C-alpha cells in the first residue's frame, strides 16, 4: 500500500488536476466545522457565494462541496477542472464553537484522488489556542495545482475568517445570535399556541387526506391504552382493518392480553391490511389509537411504541425536539446534534446504495428498503436523492463499460441501463451522451450481425455480383526488419474481397476465405490472414465501425475461418470485470478519467492475451486509442 507523503507546516506538493478528497480527522469528542473559501489573486472572494460552509455546503460551480461528516471526521470534495479561472486559491479551514484547536488531539488533513489513492497527509499542530484555523490551501502554479500545509489561525472564530476574505458577515454576529437564542429561551418549544401538533409528511408519496378515512376504532376502549375520550381517529384503511381483526382476535382468545393482541394484530397479514397494489409504503403516520402520537408502519404492520409528533420550526428540531442553535452569517438555526447524526448516517447510507447497485440490483429497483431506513431516521429524502444522483452517473458508466467489454451491445443491456437511469432519476447532457454511445453500439452490433451498408461502386472495376460495403481512408502498418512500414491509401471491402489501394499505386487483395480474424484495437483494425499480403494493422478514423462491417461481411459469407464460438471466447466473465473495475477504482489507469471507459487487454487478444484480471485494465477511449496508435 502506498503511503501519502507527510508534509510539514509550510510545505507544498503538486496534486493531480482531477477530483480531490480532503478529509479532516481528529479524536472524537468535539465538533469541527470544515469550510472552504474560493479567493481571487486579490485574496478576496467575488461574492458571499464563494464561501462553502455548513449553511452553504456546495459551490454554485460544483467545484467544492462538503462531504457527510461523522464523529471525528469531516471534509470536502474538490473538482479542480470545475474551478473557475478567476479563482486562484481554495482556502480550507475549520472552526470550533467550544474550546480551541489546541485542545484537539490528532488533527490531520489527508488528500486522496478520485480512486482513493493517497496524495498527501498533514498533521496540523497550531501554535496558539485558536478557535478558527486555516488548515491548508490549494493554489494554481505553472498551469497545475499544488497543496500547501498552513495551520495558522485566530481567535475571532468563523466570522473573523469570513471577514478576512471580504465576506459580508451580518452585524449581529455570533454573540448577538447567542443573545437572540437566550431571548427565545422563554418561548414554548413545541407549540406556541398550545395546540396539539399535527403530522407533517415530507413528500407527496405519503398518504394525503384523500388516502385516509375517518373511522371509529372498533370496541369500547383503544387496544392497550386507557380511554382518552378523543374524537374518532383518521387512520389508514389498511390499519383500520388490521385493528378490527386484532380486536376480534383478542376478544376470542382466552388469556390474551389486550396489549399483546394489539401488537400482533396491528401488523396483520398483507390480506388483512388491504395490501396488494394499494399497500401503503413504510413511514411514520399518526397512531391509529392515539392520533396525537405517531408510529412506524413498516408496510405491513405497526412497529414499536408511539412517539410524539414533532413539528419543524425555527426554534425546535422536527427530528428530536431539541432547541435549535442560531447560526453564523444569518443562516437558519440548526440542531447540531441531529446534523452530526444525519451526516454520519448518510455516509453509511451512501455506501449501502453503492453496494446495492453494484451487487444486488444494478437498475436500483431494490432500493426501497434503503429509502425506508432513511424515512425511519426522519431524514428528508431530498438528502438521499442528492447522494443517489451523485453516485448514479458513475454507476451508469460502470454498466456501460461492462456492456461494451465484449464488443457487442445487446438491447437487453441498453434496457437495463435505461431502467437504472429512470429509477435513479438521472438526466442531463452526460446521460444524453451515454445514450448516443449505446445507440451507436446497437448500430455496430446490427452491422456485425449482417445488416450491412451498401455503397456506390464509383470508378471501381468490380465483378457483376460484387457489392461495396466499406470504403474508407486507411494507413497499412506492417512489421519489417527495419521497423514498421506505413502505407497510406484506401481500404475497401465487398461481399467477395478485401482490397487495399495504396497512394503509390501498390496495393493488396484478399479473398474472404483467407481472412482469419478482425479486431478493433485502440485506433486501428488488426486483420489476420493466411497470407502476409494484405494482413496487418490498418490505422483508420473509426476502427469500431470498420471492424463491425468486416465482421458482418464475414458472417454473411458464412466463412468458417471465424470460429462459431469466437465471441463467447472473447467475452469477459462478469466476476473478472467487477474485479478489474474495483482494482482500478473505476477510472482510467492512464489519465484518471471516469468517462468513456473501456476494458483493454494489455496483451492483445489477437496475440494470445487472456481475458484475465492481470491482463485487463481500464482505459478511457482517448487513452485506448493513443495506445493503439503507439502499437
C-alpha positions in Angstrom: 0.0 0.0 0.0 1.4 3.4 -1.0 1.7 5.9 1.9 0.8 9.5 1.4 3.7 12.0 1.5 3.9 13.6 5.0 4.0 17.4 5.0 5.5 19.8 7.5 3.9 23.2 8.2 4.6 25.4 5.2 5.5 22.6 2.8 3.7 22.1 -0.5 3.3 19.3 -3.0 1.7 19.0 -6.5 -1.7 17.4 -6.7 -3.5 15.8 -9.7 -5.8 18.1 -11.6 -8.8 16.0 -11.1 -11.1 15.1 -8.2 -9.5 15.5 -4.8 -11.0 14.4 -1.5 -9.9 16.4 1.6 -10.5 14.5 4.8 -10.1 16.3 8.2 -9.8 14.0 11.2 -9.5 14.4 14.9 -10.1 12.5 18.1 -13.9 12.3 18.6 -15.4 14.4 21.4 -15.6 17.8 19.8 -17.3 19.2 16.7 -15.2 20.8 13.9 -16.9 22.7 11.1 -14.9 22.4 7.9 -15.3 25.2 5.3 -13.6 26.4 2.1 -13.2 29.9 0.7 -12.6 30.5 -3.0 -10.5 33.6 -3.5 -9.0 35.6 -6.4 -5.5 36.9 -6.8 -6.6 39.9 -4.7 -7.1 37.5 -1.8 -10.8 38.4 -1.7 -14.0 36.5 -2.6 -16.0 37.6 -5.6 -19.2 37.3 -3.6 -20.5 35.6 -0.5 -21.3 32.6 -2.7 -17.6 31.8 -2.7 -17.8 30.7 1.0 -18.6 27.0 1.3 -19.7 26.0 4.9 -22.5 24.3 6.8 -25.2 26.7 5.6 -23.9 26.6 2.0 -22.5 23.1 1.6 -21.6 23.3 -2.1 -20.4 26.0 -4.5 -22.5 27.0 -7.4 -19.9 25.9 -9.9 -19.8 22.4 -8.4 -16.1 22.7 -7.8 -16.2 22.4 -4.0 -18.7 20.5 -1.8 -18.7 19.4 1.8 -18.9 15.7 2.5 -21.0 13.9 5.0 -19.3 14.1 8.4 -19.2 11.6 11.3 -17.8 11.8 14.8 -14.2 12.8 14.5 -14.2 13.3 10.7 -15.3 15.9 8.2 -14.1 17.1 4.8 -14.9 18.2 1.3 -14.6 17.2 -2.3 -12.8 19.5 -4.8 -13.2 19.0 -8.5 -10.3 21.1 -9.8 -11.4 21.1 -13.5 -14.6 22.9 -12.5 -12.8 25.7 -10.6 -13.5 28.9 -12.4 -10.4 30.8 -14.0 -10.9 33.8 -11.7 -10.3 31.6 -8.6 -6.6 31.4 -7.8 -6.8 29.7 -4.3 -9.1 27.5 -2.3 -8.6 28.0 1.4 -9.5 25.0 3.5 -10.4 26.0 7.1 -12.0 24.7 10.2 -13.7 26.3 13.3 -14.9 25.1 16.7 -17.7 26.6 18.8 -16.4 25.2 22.1 -12.8 25.3 23.2 -9.8 25.7 20.9 -7.9 23.7 18.3 -5.0 23.3 20.8 -7.3 21.1 22.8 -8.0 18.7 19.8 -5.8 15.6 19.5 -4.6 14.1 16.2 -5.8 16.9 14.0 -4.9 15.6 10.5 -5.6 16.6 6.9 -5.4 13.8 4.3 -5.7 14.2 0.5 -6.7 11.4 -1.8 -7.5 11.3 -5.5 -10.8 10.1 -7.1 -9.7 6.4 -6.9 -8.8 6.7 -3.2 -5.0 6.8 -3.8 -3.2 8.9 -1.2 -1.9 12.3 -2.4 -0.6 14.0 0.8 -1.0 14.0 4.6 -0.5 16.8 7.1 -0.6 16.7 10.9 -1.8 20.2 12.0 -0.3 21.4 15.3 -1.5 25.1 15.8 1.0 27.3 17.7 -1.8 29.2 19.6 -5.1 28.2 21.2 -7.3 29.5 18.4 -10.9 28.7 17.5 -10.5 29.2 13.7 -7.7 27.6 11.7 -6.6 27.6 8.1 -5.6 24.0 7.6 -4.2 24.3 4.1 -4.8 25.7 0.7 -5.0 24.6 -2.9 -3.4 27.1 -5.3 -2.5 27.4 -9.0 1.1 27.1 -10.1 2.6 26.8 -13.6 -0.7 25.6 -15.1 -1.3 23.0 -12.4 -2.4 22.8 -8.8 -0.5 22.4 -5.5 -1.4 22.0 -1.9 0.3 23.9 1.0 0.1 22.9 4.6 -0.7 26.1 6.7 -2.1 25.5 10.2 -2.5 29.2 11.1 -5.5 30.7 12.9 -7.0 33.4 15.1 -9.4 33.8 18.0 -12.2 35.6 16.1 -13.9 32.3 15.0 -15.5 31.6 11.7 -16.9 35.1 11.5 -13.3 36.5 11.6 -12.2 34.1 9.0 -15.1 35.2 6.7 -14.4 38.9 7.2 -10.7 38.4 6.5 -11.6 37.3 2.9 -14.2 40.0 2.3 -17.3 38.0 3.1 -20.2 40.1 4.5 -21.0 38.9 8.0 -24.1 40.5 9.5 -23.6 43.0 12.3 -25.3 40.8 14.9 -22.6 38.1 14.8 -22.2 35.0 16.9 -22.5 36.9 20.2 -25.7 38.6 19.1 -27.0 35.3 17.8 -26.4 33.8 21.2 -28.3 36.6 22.9 -31.1 36.1 20.5 -31.2 32.4 21.3 -31.3 33.3 25.0 -34.2 35.7 24.4 -36.1 32.7 22.8 -35.5 30.5 25.8 -38.8 31.6 27.3 -40.8 30.7 24.2 -42.6 27.4 24.2 -40.6 24.9 22.1 -43.3 22.5 21.0 -46.2 24.8 20.1 -46.5 28.5 21.0 -50.3 28.4 20.6 -50.7 25.4 22.8 -52.4 23.4 20.1 -51.7 19.7 19.6 -49.0 19.3 16.9 -50.1 17.8 13.6 -48.3 15.3 11.5 -46.3 16.6 8.5 -45.3 14.4 5.6 -42.1 15.4 3.7 -43.2 14.2 0.2 -46.3 13.7 -1.8 -45.8 9.9 -1.8 -47.0 9.8 1.8 -50.8 9.4 2.3 -52.8 12.5 1.9 -56.3 13.4 3.1 -57.7 11.5 0.1 -55.9 8.3 1.1 -57.3 8.0 4.6 -60.8 7.5 6.1 -62.4 8.7 9.3 -63.5 5.6 11.0 -64.1 4.8 14.7 -61.8 2.3 16.2 -63.8 -0.8 16.9 -64.5 -1.6 20.5 -65.2 0.4 23.7 -61.5 1.0 24.6 -58.4 1.6 22.4 -56.3 -1.5 22.5 -53.6 -1.4 25.2 -54.5 2.2 26.2 -56.8 3.8 28.6 -59.7 5.7 27.2 -58.8 9.2 26.2 -62.2 10.5 25.0 -60.7 11.5 21.8 -62.6 12.1 18.6 -62.8 9.3 16.0 -59.3 8.7 14.6 -58.3 9.2 11.0 -56.4 6.1 10.1 -55.2 4.3 7.0 -57.8 1.9 5.6 -55.3 -1.0 5.9 -54.6 -0.1 9.5 -58.3 0.1 10.4 -58.9 -3.4 9.0 -55.9 -4.7 10.9 -57.2 -3.1 14.2 -60.6 -4.6 13.7 -59.1 -8.0 13.1 -56.9 -7.5 16.1 -59.8 -6.7 18.4 -61.8 -9.7 17.2 -58.9 -12.0 17.7 -58.0 -10.5 21.1 -61.6 -11.0 22.3 -61.8 -14.5 21.1 -58.6 -15.8 22.7 -58.5 -16.8 26.3 -55.7 -15.2 28.4 -54.7 -13.0 25.6 -53.9 -9.5 27.0 -55.1 -6.5 25.1 -51.6 -5.1 24.7 -50.2 -8.3 23.3 -53.2 -8.7 20.9 -52.8 -5.1 19.7 -49.1 -5.6 18.9 -49.8 -8.8 17.0 -52.9 -7.8 15.1 -51.9 -4.3 14.1 -49.5 -6.0 11.9 -51.9 -8.4 10.2 -51.1 -10.1 7.0 -51.0 -8.4 3.6 -54.6 -9.6 3.0 -55.7 -8.3 6.4 -54.0 -5.0 5.8 -55.6 -4.5 2.4 -52.2 -5.0 0.8 -51.5 -5.7 -2.8 -51.0 -2.8 -5.2 -52.7 -0.4 -2.7 -50.3 -1.2 0.2 -49.1 2.0 1.9 -45.3 2.2 2.0 -43.3 2.2 5.2 -43.2 5.5 7.1 -44.2 7.5 10.1 -48.0 8.0 10.4 -50.5 9.1 13.1 -51.0 6.3 15.5 -54.5 4.7 14.9 -55.3 4.7 18.6 -53.6 7.9 19.7 -53.9 10.5 16.9 -51.7 12.9 18.9 -48.8 10.5 18.5 -47.1 8.9 15.6 -45.9 5.4 15.0 -43.8 3.5 12.5 -45.7 1.5 9.8 -43.3 -0.9 8.0 -45.6 -1.5 5.0 -47.4 -4.4 6.6 -47.8 -3.8 10.4 -47.2 -1.2 13.1 -43.7 -1.4 14.7 -42.5 0.0 18.1 -44.3 2.2 20.5 -46.0 5.5 19.6 -43.8 8.6 19.8 -44.5 12.3 20.0 -45.3 14.1 16.7 -42.6 16.8 16.3 -43.0 19.9 14.2 -40.1 21.6 12.5 -39.7 25.3 13.4 -37.1 28.0 13.8 -37.0 27.3 17.5 -37.1 23.5 17.7 -35.9 20.5 15.7 -38.6 18.4 14.0 -36.4 15.3 14.3 -35.5 15.2 18.0 -37.5 18.1 19.5 -34.3 19.9 20.9 -33.9 23.6 20.8 -32.1 24.9 17.7 -28.9 27.0 17.8 -28.7 30.2 15.8 -26.0 30.1 13.2 -23.5 32.4 11.6 -24.0 34.8 8.6 -27.7 35.0 9.1 -28.3 31.4 8.2 -31.3 29.4 9.6 -30.9 28.0 13.1 -29.9 24.3 13.3 -29.8 21.3 15.6 -26.1 20.5 15.7 -26.7 17.1 17.3 -29.1 16.0 14.5 -26.9 17.5 11.8 -24.0 15.4 13.0 -26.1 12.3 13.3 -27.6 12.8 9.8 -24.1 13.3 8.2 -22.8 10.1 9.8 -25.9 8.1 8.8 -25.8 9.4 5.2 -22.1 8.5 4.9 -23.0 4.9 5.7 -26.2 5.1 3.6 -24.2 6.2 0.6 -22.0 3.1 0.9 -25.1 0.9 1.1 -26.6 2.4 -2.0 -23.4 1.8 -3.9 -23.2 -1.8 -2.6 -26.8 -2.4 -3.6 -26.3 -1.1 -7.1 -23.1 -3.0 -7.6 -24.1 -6.4 -6.1 -27.8 -6.7 -5.8 -29.7 -4.9 -8.4 -28.0 -2.6 -11.0 -31.3 -1.0 -12.0 -32.0 0.4 -8.5 -35.3 -1.4 -8.2 -34.4 -2.8 -4.8 -33.5 0.5 -3.1 -36.9 0.8 -1.4 -35.6 -0.8 1.9 -32.9 1.9 2.0 -35.4 4.6 1.4 -37.5 3.2 4.3 -34.4 3.3 6.5 -34.0 6.9 5.6 -37.6 7.8 6.5 -37.3 5.8 9.7 -34.3 8.1 10.7 -36.5 11.1 9.8 -34.0 12.3 7.2 -35.5 14.2 4.3 -35.5 12.1 1.1 -34.0 15.1 -0.7 -30.8 14.4 1.1 -30.9 10.8 -0.2 -31.6 11.9 -3.7 -28.6 14.1 -3.7 -26.5 11.0 -2.9 -28.2 8.8 -5.4 -27.8 11.4 -8.2 -24.1 11.9 -7.2 -23.3 8.1 -7.4 -25.7 7.4 -10.3 -23.6 8.7 -13.2 -20.6 6.6 -12.1 -22.9 3.6 -11.8 -24.2 4.1 -15.3 -20.7 4.4 -16.6 -19.9 1.1 -15.0 -22.9 -0.6 -16.6 -21.9 0.8 -20.0 -18.3 -0.3 -19.6 -19.5 -3.8 -18.7 -21.8 -3.9 -21.7 -19.1 -2.7 -24.1 -16.5 -5.2 -22.7 -17.2 -7.9 -25.3 -17.5 -5.5 -28.2 -21.2 -6.2 -28.7 -24.1 -4.2 -27.3 -27.4 -6.0 -26.9 -30.9 -4.5 -26.5 -31.2 -6.1 -23.1 -28.1 -4.3 -21.9 -29.4 -1.0 -23.1 -32.8 -1.6 -21.4 -31.0 -2.3 -18.1 -29.1 1.0 -18.3 -32.3 2.9 -19.2 -34.1 1.3 -16.3 -31.3 2.3 -13.9 -31.4 5.9 -15.2 -35.2 6.1 -14.8 -35.2 4.6 -11.3 -32.3 6.8 -10.1 -33.9 9.9 -11.7 -30.9 10.8 -13.7 -30.9 13.2 -16.6 -28.7 15.8 -18.3 -26.0 16.1 -21.0 -23.9 13.2 -19.6 -26.9 10.8 -19.9 -27.6 12.0 -23.4 -24.0 11.4 -24.4 -24.2 7.9 -22.9 -27.4 7.2 -24.9 -25.6 8.2 -28.1 -22.8 5.8 -27.3 -25.3 3.0 -26.6 -27.2 3.8 -29.8 -24.0 3.6 -31.8 -23.2 0.3 -30.0 -26.5 -1.2 -31.1 -25.9 0.0 -34.7 -22.5 -1.6 -34.8 -24.0 -4.8 -33.3 -26.6 -4.9 -36.1 -23.9 -4.3 -38.7 -21.8 -7.1 -37.2 -24.8 -9.4 -37.4 -25.1 -8.8 -41.1 -27.2 -5.6 -41.7 -24.5 -4.2 -43.9 -24.4 -0.7 -45.6 -24.4 -0.6 -49.4 -22.1 2.0 -51.1 -21.9 3.0 -54.8 -19.1 1.4 -56.7 -17.9 4.6 -58.3 -14.9 4.2 -60.6 -14.1 0.7 -59.1 -13.9 -2.2 -61.5 -15.9 -4.9 -59.8 -17.5 -8.2 -60.7 -21.1 -8.1 -61.6 -22.3 -9.6 -58.3 -19.9 -7.6 -56.1 -21.4 -5.1 -53.6 -19.3 -2.5 -51.9 -19.9 -2.4 -48.1 -16.8 -0.4 -47.0 -14.7 2.4 -48.5 -12.5 4.4 -46.0 -9.1 6.1 -45.8 -6.6 3.9 -44.1 -2.9 3.5 -43.4 -1.5 0.0 -43.5 1.2 -0.7 -40.9 3.3 -3.8 -41.5 6.2 -5.0 -39.4 9.5 -5.2 -41.3 13.1 -5.9 -40.2 13.9 -2.2 -40.2 10.8 -1.4 -38.3 7.1 -0.7 -39.0 6.3 0.5 -42.5 3.4 2.9 -43.1 1.5 2.9 -46.4 -1.4 5.4 -46.8 -4.3 4.5 -49.1 -7.9 3.3 -49.1 -9.5 0.2 -47.6 -12.4 -1.3 -49.5 -14.5 -4.4 -48.7 -17.1 -6.1 -50.8 -19.1 -9.2 -50.4 -16.3 -11.1 -52.1 -12.9 -9.4 -51.4 -10.9 -7.1 -49.2 -8.8 -4.6 -51.2 -6.2 -2.0 -50.1 -5.4 0.6 -52.7 -2.1 2.4 -51.8 -1.5 6.0 -52.8 1.7 5.0 -54.5 -0.2 2.6 -56.8 0.8 -0.6 -54.9 -1.9 -2.5 -53.0 -3.1 -5.8 -51.8 -6.2 -8.0 -52.3 -7.5 -10.7 -50.0 -10.3 -13.1 -50.7 -12.7 -13.6 -47.8 -11.7 -17.2 -47.2 -8.1 -16.1 -46.4 -9.2 -13.7 -43.5 -8.8 -15.4 -40.2 -9.7 -12.7 -37.7 -10.6 -9.0 -37.5 -10.2 -7.0 -34.3 -10.6 -3.3 -33.4 -7.8 -2.3 -31.1 -7.1 1.3 -30.0 -7.0 3.4 -33.1 -6.5 0.6 -35.6 -8.1 -2.5 -37.0 -6.0 -5.7 -37.0 -6.6 -8.1 -39.9 -5.0 -11.5 -39.6 -4.9 -13.7 -42.7 -3.3 -16.8 -44.0 -1.1 -14.7 -46.2 1.1 -11.7 -45.3 -0.1 -9.7 -48.3 -3.0 -7.5 -47.1 -2.8 -8.6 -43.4 -1.6 -6.2 -40.8 -2.8 -3.2 -38.8 -4.9 -0.5 -40.5 -5.0 2.9 -38.9 -8.5 4.3 -39.6 -10.6 7.1 -38.1 -13.3 4.8 -36.8 -11.9 1.3 -36.1 -15.0 0.0 -34.3 -17.2 0.8 -37.4 -14.7 -0.8 -39.8 -14.3 -3.9 -37.7 -18.1 -4.2 -37.4 -18.5 -4.0 -41.2 -15.8 -6.6 -41.8 -17.2 -8.9 -39.2 -20.7 -8.6 -40.8 -19.3 -9.3 -44.3 -17.6 -12.5 -43.0 -20.7 -13.6 -41.2 -22.9 -13.1 -44.2 -20.4 -15.0 -46.3 -20.6 -17.8 -43.7 -16.9 -18.2 -43.5 -15.9 -20.9 -41.1 -12.5 -19.3 -40.6 -14.3 -17.2 -37.9 -15.0 -19.8 -35.3 -18.7 -20.0 -34.2 -17.7 -19.7 -30.6 -15.3 -16.8 -31.0 -17.4 -14.2 -29.4 -18.0 -16.4 -26.4 -14.3 -17.0 -26.0 -13.6 -13.2 -26.1 -16.3 -12.4 -23.6 -15.0 -11.3 -20.2 -16.7 -13.0 -17.3 -18.7 -10.7 -15.1 -16.6 -11.5 -12.0 -13.5 -10.6 -13.8 -14.9 -7.3 -15.0 -16.0 -6.5 -11.4 -12.6 -7.3 -10.0 -10.8 -5.1 -12.6 -13.2 -2.3 -12.0 -12.6 -2.5 -8.3 -8.8 -2.7 -8.6 -8.6 0.3 -11.0 -11.0 2.3 -8.9 -13.5 2.9 -11.8 -11.1 5.3 -13.6 -8.7 5.2 -16.5 -5.3 3.9 -15.3 -3.5 6.4 -17.6 -5.2 9.7 -17.0 -7.6 9.1 -14.1 -10.7 10.0 -16.2 -14.0 8.5 -15.4 -15.9 8.7 -18.7 -16.0 6.5 -21.8 -14.2 3.7 -20.0 -13.2 0.5 -21.9 -11.7 -2.8 -20.8 -8.4 -3.1 -22.6 -6.3 -6.2 -23.0 -2.7 -5.4 -22.0 -1.5 -8.2 -24.3 -4.0 -8.0 -27.3 -6.4 -10.9 -27.5 -5.4 -11.4 -31.1 -1.9 -12.1 -29.9 -2.8 -14.6 -27.3 -3.7 -12.3 -24.4 -6.2 -13.8 -22.0 -9.3 -12.2 -20.6 -8.0 -12.4 -17.1 -7.7 -9.8 -14.3 -3.9 -9.5 -14.7 -4.2 -8.9 -18.5 -7.1 -6.4 -18.3 -7.1 -2.7 -17.4 -9.4 0.2 -17.6 -8.7 2.9 -20.2 -10.7 5.8 -21.4 -11.4 5.9 -25.1 -8.8 8.6 -25.7 -6.0 6.7 -23.9 -7.0 3.4 -25.6 -6.8 4.9 -29.0 -3.5 6.5 -28.1 -2.2 3.1 -27.1 -3.3 1.6 -30.4 -1.5 4.4 -32.3 1.7 3.7 -30.4 1.5 0.0 -31.2 
